[in-house]
Structures are given as structure tokens and as C-alpha cells.
Amino acid sequence: MQILLALLFGAAVGALVHLTLPGRETRGVALTPVAGAVIGGAVWLALTWARLTIDDPWLWIASFAAPFLLYPIVALLTASRRHHDRAERARLRIA
């Protein structure tokens, strides 16, 4: 049941990433919250499989800190999307 906390926190961090980083118009609204939830849940799952229990603080720290890895990933996605859009507009001769 505690994995829900990691999922919810990851989704909240993802929403925060979406709202704070520039380029919101280049990505979908659900992309970063879903990615944050997946990252937080995956870290929680991996660490519980590594036999960490809910009493271990590293399980909580890692699963709550991991969604912050979204910042550089989203920055790269935004830059890639902008580059692709520019190239596509040039190819189609759209101003």
C-alpha cells in the first residue's frame, strides 16, 4: 500500500516539472506526471525487491528523490521537439 505514496509523490513532482520548466506547449500535460509516477513506483518496486522494508529510510529517500531525474529528461525532450518542429516547418516552407 505504501507504494501509492511513491506513485503520488512522483506524479506531483512530474506536475511541478511540467509547470516550472519552459516549453509546456511542446509536451502533453500528462507526460511528466505519468513519467514521475512510473519512476517513483519503479524505484520503490526495485528497492523492495532488493529486500528493503518500509522501515528503511533509503527506500523512502530514493523513491521520493528519483522523480527529480525528470528535469534533465524533460529539458532534452523539449529541446529535441523544438528542433524537430523547426526542421519540419522549414521542410514544409511554413513561416
C-alpha distances in whole Angstrom, upper triangle without the diagonal:
4,5,6,8,10,11,12,14,15,16,18,20,21,22,24,25,27,28,30,31,34,35,32,35,35,31,29,27,23,24,23,20,19,20,18,15,16,17,14,11,14,15,11,12,15,15,12,15,17,16,15,12,10,14,16,17,17,14,13,17,17,14,15,19,19,19,22,24,24,27,30,28,29,32,33,32,34,37,37,37,40,42,41,42,45,47,46,48,51,51,51,53,51,52
4,5,5,7,9,10,11,13,15,16,17,19,20,22,23,25,26,28,29,32,33,31,34,33,30,28,26,23,23,21,18,18,19,16,13,15,15,12,10,13,13,9,11,14,13,11,14,16,15,13,11,8,11,13,13,14,11,10,13,14,11,12,16,16,16,19,21,22,25,27,26,27,30,31,31,32,35,36,36,38,40,40,41,44,45,45,47,50,50,50,53,51,51
4,5,5,6,9,10,11,12,14,15,16,18,20,21,23,24,26,27,30,31,28,31,30,27,25,23,20,20,19,16,15,15,13,10,11,12,9,6,9,10,7,8,11,11,10,13,15,14,13,11,10,13,14,14,14,10,10,13,12,9,11,14,14,14,17,18,19,22,24,23,24,27,28,27,29,32,32,32,35,37,37,38,41,42,42,44,46,47,47,49,47,48
4,5,5,6,8,10,10,12,14,15,16,18,20,21,22,24,25,29,29,27,29,29,25,23,21,18,19,17,14,13,15,13,9,11,12,9,8,11,12,10,11,15,15,14,16,18,18,16,15,12,16,17,16,17,13,12,15,15,11,12,15,15,14,17,19,19,22,25,23,23,27,28,27,29,32,32,32,34,37,36,37,40,41,41,43,45,46,46,48,46,47
4,5,5,6,8,10,10,12,14,15,16,18,20,21,22,24,27,28,26,29,29,25,24,21,19,19,17,14,14,15,12,10,12,12,9,9,12,12,10,12,15,14,14,17,19,18,16,14,11,14,15,14,15,12,9,12,13,9,9,13,13,13,15,18,18,20,23,23,23,26,27,27,28,31,32,32,34,36,36,37,40,41,41,43,45,46,46,48,46,47
4,6,5,6,9,10,10,12,14,15,16,18,20,21,22,25,26,24,27,27,23,22,20,17,17,15,12,12,12,9,7,9,9,5,6,9,9,7,10,12,12,12,15,16,17,14,14,12,14,14,13,13,10,8,10,10,6,6,10,10,9,12,14,15,18,20,19,20,23,24,24,25,28,29,29,31,34,34,35,37,39,39,40,43,44,44,46,44,45
4,6,5,6,9,10,10,12,14,15,16,18,20,21,24,24,22,25,24,21,19,17,14,14,12,10,9,10,8,4,7,8,6,5,9,10,9,11,13,14,14,17,18,19,17,17,15,18,18,17,16,13,12,13,13,9,9,12,11,10,13,15,14,17,20,18,18,22,23,22,24,27,27,27,29,32,31,32,35,37,36,38,41,41,41,44,42,42
4,5,5,6,9,10,11,12,14,15,17,18,20,23,24,21,24,24,21,19,16,14,15,13,9,10,11,9,6,10,11,8,9,13,13,12,14,17,17,17,20,22,22,20,19,16,19,19,18,18,15,13,14,14,11,10,13,13,11,13,16,15,17,21,20,19,22,24,23,24,27,28,27,30,32,32,32,35,37,37,38,41,42,42,44,41,42
4,5,5,6,8,10,10,12,14,15,16,18,21,23,20,24,24,21,19,17,15,15,12,9,11,11,8,7,11,10,7,9,13,12,12,15,17,16,17,20,21,22,19,18,16,18,18,16,16,14,11,12,12,9,7,9,10,8,10,13,13,15,18,18,17,20,22,22,23,26,27,27,29,31,32,32,35,37,37,38,41,41,42,44,41,41
4,5,5,6,9,10,10,12,14,15,16,20,20,18,21,21,18,17,15,12,12,9,7,8,8,4,4,7,7,5,8,10,10,11,13,15,16,17,19,20,21,19,19,17,20,19,17,16,14,12,12,11,8,7,9,8,5,8,10,10,12,15,14,14,17,19,18,20,23,24,23,26,28,28,29,32,33,33,35,37,38,39,41,39,39
4,5,5,6,9,10,10,12,14,15,18,19,16,19,19,16,14,12,9,10,7,4,6,7,5,5,8,9,8,10,13,14,14,16,18,19,20,22,23,25,23,22,20,23,22,21,20,17,15,16,15,12,11,12,12,8,11,13,11,13,16,15,14,17,19,18,19,22,23,22,24,27,27,27,30,32,32,33,36,37,37,39,36,37
4,5,5,6,9,10,11,12,14,17,18,16,19,20,17,15,12,11,12,9,6,9,11,8,8,12,12,10,13,16,16,16,18,20,21,22,24,25,26,24,23,21,23,23,20,20,18,15,16,16,13,10,12,12,9,10,13,12,13,17,16,15,18,20,19,20,23,24,23,25,28,28,28,31,33,33,34,37,38,38,40,37,37
4,5,5,6,9,10,10,12,15,17,15,18,19,16,15,13,12,12,8,7,10,10,6,8,11,11,10,13,15,15,15,18,20,20,21,24,24,26,23,23,21,23,22,19,19,17,15,14,14,12,9,9,10,6,7,10,9,10,13,13,12,15,17,17,17,20,22,22,23,26,27,27,29,31,32,33,35,37,37,38,36,36
4,5,5,6,9,10,11,14,14,12,15,15,12,12,10,9,8,4,4,7,7,5,7,10,10,10,13,14,15,16,19,20,21,22,24,25,27,25,25,23,26,25,22,21,19,17,17,16,13,12,12,11,7,8,10,7,9,12,11,10,13,15,14,14,18,19,18,20,23,23,24,26,28,28,29,32,33,34,35,33,33
4,5,5,6,9,10,13,14,11,14,15,12,11,8,8,9,6,5,9,10,8,10,13,13,13,16,18,18,19,22,23,24,25,28,29,30,28,28,25,28,27,25,24,22,20,19,19,16,14,15,14,11,11,13,10,11,15,14,12,14,17,16,15,19,20,19,21,24,24,24,26,29,28,29,32,33,33,35,32,32
4,5,5,6,8,12,13,11,15,16,14,14,11,12,12,9,8,12,12,10,12,15,15,14,17,19,19,20,23,24,25,26,29,29,31,28,28,26,28,27,24,23,22,19,18,18,16,14,14,14,11,10,12,10,10,14,14,12,13,17,16,15,19,21,20,21,24,25,25,27,29,30,30,33,34,35,36,33,33
4,5,5,6,9,11,10,13,13,12,12,11,11,10,7,8,11,11,9,12,14,14,14,17,19,19,20,23,24,24,26,28,29,31,28,29,27,29,27,25,23,22,20,19,18,16,14,13,13,10,8,10,7,6,10,10,8,10,13,13,12,15,17,17,18,21,22,22,24,26,27,27,30,31,32,33,31,30
4,6,6,8,9,6,10,10,9,9,7,9,8,6,8,11,11,10,13,15,15,16,19,20,21,22,24,26,27,29,30,31,33,31,31,29,32,30,28,27,25,23,22,21,19,17,17,16,12,12,13,10,9,12,12,8,10,13,12,11,14,16,15,16,19,20,19,22,24,24,25,28,29,29,30,28,28
4,6,8,9,7,11,12,11,11,9,11,12,10,10,14,14,13,16,18,18,19,21,23,23,25,27,28,29,31,33,34,35,33,33,31,33,32,29,28,27,24,23,23,21,19,18,18,15,14,15,13,11,14,15,11,13,16,15,13,16,19,17,18,21,22,21,23,26,26,26,29,31,31,32,29,28
4,7,9,9,12,14,13,14,12,14,14,11,13,16,16,14,17,20,19,19,22,24,24,25,28,29,29,31,33,34,35,33,33,31,33,31,28,27,27,24,23,22,21,18,17,18,14,12,14,12,10,13,14,11,11,15,15,13,15,18,18,17,21,22,22,23,26,27,27,29,31,32,32,29,28
4,7,7,11,11,11,13,12,14,13,11,13,16,15,14,18,19,18,20,23,24,24,26,28,28,29,32,33,34,36,33,34,32,34,32,30,28,27,25,24,23,22,19,18,17,15,12,13,11,8,10,11,8,8,11,11,9,12,14,14,14,17,19,18,20,23,23,24,26,28,29,29,27,26
4,6,8,9,10,13,13,16,14,13,16,18,17,17,21,22,21,23,26,27,27,29,31,32,33,35,36,37,39,37,38,36,38,36,33,32,31,29,27,26,25,23,22,21,18,16,16,14,11,12,13,10,8,12,11,8,10,13,12,11,15,17,16,17,20,21,21,23,25,26,26,23,22
4,5,6,7,10,11,14,13,12,15,18,17,18,21,22,21,23,26,26,27,30,31,32,33,35,37,37,40,38,39,37,39,38,35,33,32,31,29,28,26,25,23,22,19,18,17,14,12,13,13,9,9,11,10,6,8,11,9,9,12,14,12,14,17,17,17,20,22,22,23,20,20
4,5,6,8,8,11,11,10,13,15,15,16,19,20,20,22,24,25,26,28,30,31,32,34,36,37,39,37,37,36,38,37,34,33,31,29,28,27,25,23,23,22,18,17,18,14,13,14,14,10,10,13,11,8,11,13,11,11,15,16,14,16,19,19,19,22,24,24,24,22,21
4,6,8,9,12,12,13,15,17,17,19,21,22,23,25,27,28,29,31,32,33,35,37,38,39,41,40,40,39,41,40,37,36,34,33,32,30,28,27,26,25,21,21,21,17,16,17,16,12,13,14,12,9,12,13,10,10,14,14,12,14,17,16,16,19,21,20,21,18,18
4,7,10,12,11,12,15,16,16,18,20,21,21,24,26,26,27,30,31,31,33,35,36,37,40,38,39,38,41,39,37,35,33,32,31,29,27,26,25,23,20,20,19,15,15,15,14,10,11,12,9,6,9,10,7,7,11,11,9,12,14,14,14,17,19,19,20,18,18
4,7,9,7,9,12,12,12,14,17,17,18,20,22,22,24,26,27,28,30,32,33,34,37,35,36,35,37,36,34,32,30,29,28,26,24,23,23,21,17,18,17,13,13,14,12,9,11,12,8,7,11,11,8,10,13,13,12,15,17,17,18,21,21,21,23,21,21
4,6,5,8,10,11,11,14,15,16,18,20,21,22,24,25,26,28,30,31,32,34,36,35,35,33,36,35,34,32,30,28,28,26,24,23,23,21,17,18,18,14,15,17,14,11,14,15,11,11,14,14,12,14,17,16,15,18,20,19,20,23,24,23,25,23,24
4,6,7,8,9,11,12,14,15,17,18,20,21,23,24,25,27,29,30,31,33,35,33,34,32,34,34,32,30,28,27,26,25,22,21,22,20,16,17,18,14,15,17,15,12,15,17,14,13,17,17,15,17,20,19,18,21,24,23,23,27,27,27,29,26,26
4,6,6,6,8,10,11,12,14,16,16,18,20,21,22,24,26,27,28,30,32,30,31,29,32,31,29,28,26,24,24,23,20,19,20,18,15,16,17,13,15,17,15,12,16,17,14,14,18,18,16,19,22,21,20,24,25,24,25,29,29,29,31,28,29
4,6,6,6,9,10,11,12,14,15,16,18,20,21,22,24,26,27,28,30,29,30,28,31,30,29,27,25,23,23,21,19,18,18,16,13,14,14,11,13,14,11,9,13,14,11,12,15,15,14,16,19,18,18,22,23,22,24,27,27,27,29,27,28
4,5,5,6,8,10,10,12,14,15,16,18,20,21,22,24,25,27,29,27,28,26,29,28,26,24,22,21,20,18,16,15,15,13,9,11,11,7,9,12,10,8,11,13,11,12,15,16,15,17,20,20,20,23,25,24,26,29,29,30,31,29,30
4,5,5,6,9,10,11,12,14,15,16,18,20,21,22,24,26,27,25,26,24,27,26,24,23,21,19,19,18,15,14,14,13,9,11,12,10,12,15,13,11,15,17,15,15,19,19,18,21,24,23,23,26,28,28,29,32,33,33,35,32,33
4,5,5,6,9,10,10,12,14,15,16,18,20,21,22,24,26,25,25,23,26,26,24,23,20,19,20,18,15,15,16,13,10,13,13,11,14,16,13,12,16,17,15,16,20,20,19,22,24,23,24,27,28,28,29,32,32,33,35,33,34
4,5,5,6,9,10,10,12,14,15,16,18,20,21,22,24,23,24,23,26,25,23,21,19,18,18,16,13,13,14,11,8,11,10,8,11,13,10,10,14,14,13,15,18,18,17,20,22,22,23,26,27,27,29,31,31,32,34,32,33
4,5,5,6,8,10,11,12,14,15,17,18,20,21,23,21,22,20,23,22,20,18,16,15,15,13,10,10,10,8,5,8,9,7,10,13,11,11,14,16,15,16,19,20,20,22,24,24,25,28,29,29,31,34,34,35,37,35,35
4,5,5,6,8,10,11,12,14,15,16,18,20,21,20,20,18,21,21,19,18,15,14,15,13,10,10,12,10,7,11,12,11,14,16,14,14,18,19,18,20,23,23,22,25,27,27,28,31,32,32,34,36,37,37,39,37,38
4,6,5,6,8,10,10,12,14,15,16,18,20,19,20,19,22,21,20,18,15,15,16,13,10,12,13,10,8,12,12,11,15,16,14,14,18,18,17,19,22,22,22,25,27,26,27,30,31,31,33,36,36,36,39,37,38
4,5,5,6,9,10,10,12,14,15,16,19,17,19,18,21,19,18,16,13,13,13,10,8,9,10,7,6,9,9,9,12,14,12,13,17,17,16,19,21,21,22,25,26,26,28,30,31,31,34,36,36,37,39,38,39
4,6,5,6,9,10,11,12,14,15,17,15,16,15,17,16,15,13,10,10,10,8,5,6,8,6,6,9,10,11,14,16,15,16,19,20,19,22,24,24,25,28,29,29,31,33,35,35,37,39,39,40,42,41,41
4,5,5,6,9,10,11,12,14,15,14,15,14,17,16,16,14,11,11,13,11,7,9,12,9,9,13,13,14,17,19,17,18,22,22,22,24,27,26,27,30,31,31,32,35,36,36,38,41,41,42,44,42,43
4,5,5,6,9,10,10,12,14,14,15,15,18,17,17,14,11,13,14,11,8,11,12,9,10,14,13,14,17,18,16,18,21,21,21,24,26,25,26,29,31,30,32,35,35,35,38,40,40,41,43,42,43
4,5,5,6,9,10,10,13,11,13,13,16,14,13,11,8,10,10,7,5,9,10,7,9,12,12,14,17,18,17,19,21,22,22,24,27,26,27,30,32,32,33,36,37,37,39,41,42,43,45,44,44
4,6,5,6,9,10,11,9,10,10,13,12,12,10,7,8,10,8,5,9,11,10,11,14,15,16,19,21,20,22,24,25,25,27,30,30,30,33,35,35,36,39,40,40,42,44,45,46,48,46,47
4,6,5,6,9,10,10,11,11,15,14,15,13,9,11,13,11,9,13,14,12,14,17,17,18,22,23,21,23,26,26,26,29,31,30,31,34,36,35,37,40,40,40,43,45,45,46,48,47,48
4,6,5,6,9,9,11,13,16,14,15,12,9,12,13,10,10,13,14,12,14,17,16,18,21,22,21,23,26,26,26,29,30,30,31,34,35,35,37,39,40,40,43,45,45,46,48,47,48
4,5,5,7,6,8,10,12,10,11,9,6,10,11,9,9,12,13,12,15,17,17,19,22,23,22,25,27,27,28,30,32,32,33,36,37,37,39,42,42,43,45,47,47,49,51,50,50
4,5,5,5,6,8,11,10,12,11,8,11,13,11,11,14,16,15,17,20,20,22,25,26,25,27,30,30,30,33,35,35,36,39,40,40,42,44,45,45,47,50,50,51,53,52,53
4,5,7,9,12,14,13,15,13,11,14,16,14,13,17,18,17,19,22,21,23,26,27,26,28,31,31,31,34,36,35,36,39,40,40,42,44,45,45,48,49,49,50,53,52,53
4,6,9,12,14,12,14,12,10,14,15,13,13,17,18,16,19,22,21,23,26,27,26,28,31,31,31,34,36,35,37,40,40,40,43,45,45,46,49,50,50,52,54,53,54
4,6,10,11,10,13,11,10,13,15,14,14,18,19,18,21,24,23,26,29,30,29,31,34,34,34,37,39,38,40,43,44,44,46,48,49,49,52,53,53,55,57,56,57
4,7,8,6,9,8,6,10,12,11,12,15,16,16,19,21,22,24,27,28,27,30,32,32,33,35,37,37,39,41,43,43,45,47,48,48,51,53,53,54,56,55,56
4,5,5,9,9,7,10,12,13,13,15,17,18,20,22,23,25,28,30,29,31,34,34,35,37,39,39,40,43,44,44,46,49,50,50,52,54,55,56,58,56,57
4,5,7,9,7,8,11,12,11,13,16,17,19,21,22,24,27,29,28,30,32,34,34,36,38,39,39,42,44,44,45,48,49,49,51,53,54,55,57,55,56
4,6,9,8,9,12,13,13,15,17,19,21,23,24,26,29,31,31,32,34,36,36,38,40,41,42,44,46,46,48,50,51,52,54,56,57,58,60,58,58
4,6,6,7,9,11,12,13,15,16,19,20,22,24,26,28,28,30,32,33,34,36,38,39,40,42,44,44,46,48,49,50,52,54,55,56,58,56,56
4,5,5,6,9,10,11,12,14,17,18,19,22,24,26,26,28,30,31,32,34,36,37,38,40,42,42,44,46,47,48,50,52,53,54,56,54,54
4,5,5,6,8,10,10,12,15,16,17,20,22,23,23,25,27,28,29,31,33,34,35,38,39,40,41,43,45,46,48,49,50,51,53,52,52
4,6,5,6,8,10,11,13,15,16,19,21,23,23,25,27,28,28,31,33,33,34,37,38,39,40,43,44,44,46,48,49,50,52,50,51
4,6,5,6,8,10,12,14,16,18,20,22,22,23,26,27,28,29,32,33,33,36,37,38,39,42,43,44,45,48,48,49,51,49,50
4,6,5,6,8,11,12,13,16,18,20,20,22,24,25,26,28,30,31,32,34,36,37,38,40,41,42,44,46,47,48,50,48,48
4,5,5,6,9,10,11,14,16,17,18,20,22,23,24,26,28,28,30,32,33,34,36,38,39,40,42,44,44,46,47,46,46
4,6,5,7,10,11,13,16,18,17,19,21,22,23,25,27,28,28,31,33,33,34,37,38,38,40,43,43,44,46,45,45
4,6,7,8,11,12,14,17,17,18,20,22,22,24,26,27,28,30,32,33,34,36,38,38,40,42,43,44,46,44,44
4,6,6,8,10,12,14,15,16,18,20,20,22,24,25,26,28,30,31,32,34,36,37,38,40,41,42,44,42,42
4,5,6,8,11,12,12,14,16,17,18,20,22,23,24,26,28,28,30,32,33,34,36,38,39,40,42,40,40
4,5,6,9,11,11,11,14,16,16,17,20,21,21,24,25,26,27,30,31,32,33,35,36,37,39,37,37
4,5,6,9,10,11,12,14,15,16,18,20,21,22,24,26,27,29,30,31,33,35,36,37,38,37,36
4,5,6,7,9,11,12,13,15,16,17,19,21,22,23,25,27,28,29,31,33,34,35,37,35,35
4,6,5,6,8,10,10,12,14,15,16,18,20,21,22,24,25,26,28,30,31,32,34,32,32
4,6,5,6,9,10,11,12,14,15,17,18,20,21,23,24,26,27,29,30,32,33,31,31
4,6,5,6,9,10,11,12,14,15,17,18,20,21,23,24,26,27,29,30,31,30,30
4,5,5,6,9,10,11,12,14,15,16,18,20,21,22,24,26,27,28,30,29,29
4,5,5,6,9,10,10,12,14,15,16,18,20,21,22,24,25,26,28,26,26
4,5,5,6,9,10,11,12,14,15,17,18,20,21,23,24,26,27,25,25
4,5,5,6,8,10,11,12,14,15,17,18,20,21,22,24,25,24,25
4,6,5,6,9,10,10,12,14,15,16,18,20,21,22,24,23,23
4,5,5,6,9,10,10,12,14,15,16,18,20,21,22,20,20
4,5,5,6,9,10,11,12,14,15,17,18,20,21,20,20
4,5,5,6,9,10,11,12,14,15,16,18,20,19,19
4,5,5,6,9,10,10,12,14,15,16,18,17,17
4,5,5,6,9,10,11,12,14,15,16,15,15
4,5,5,6,9,10,11,12,14,15,15,15
4,5,5,6,9,10,10,12,14,13,15
4,5,5,6,9,10,10,12,11,12
4,5,5,6,9,10,10,9,10
4,5,5,6,9,10,10,11
4,5,5,6,8,8,11
4,5,5,6,5,7
4,5,5,6,8
4,5,8,11
4,6,9
4,6
4
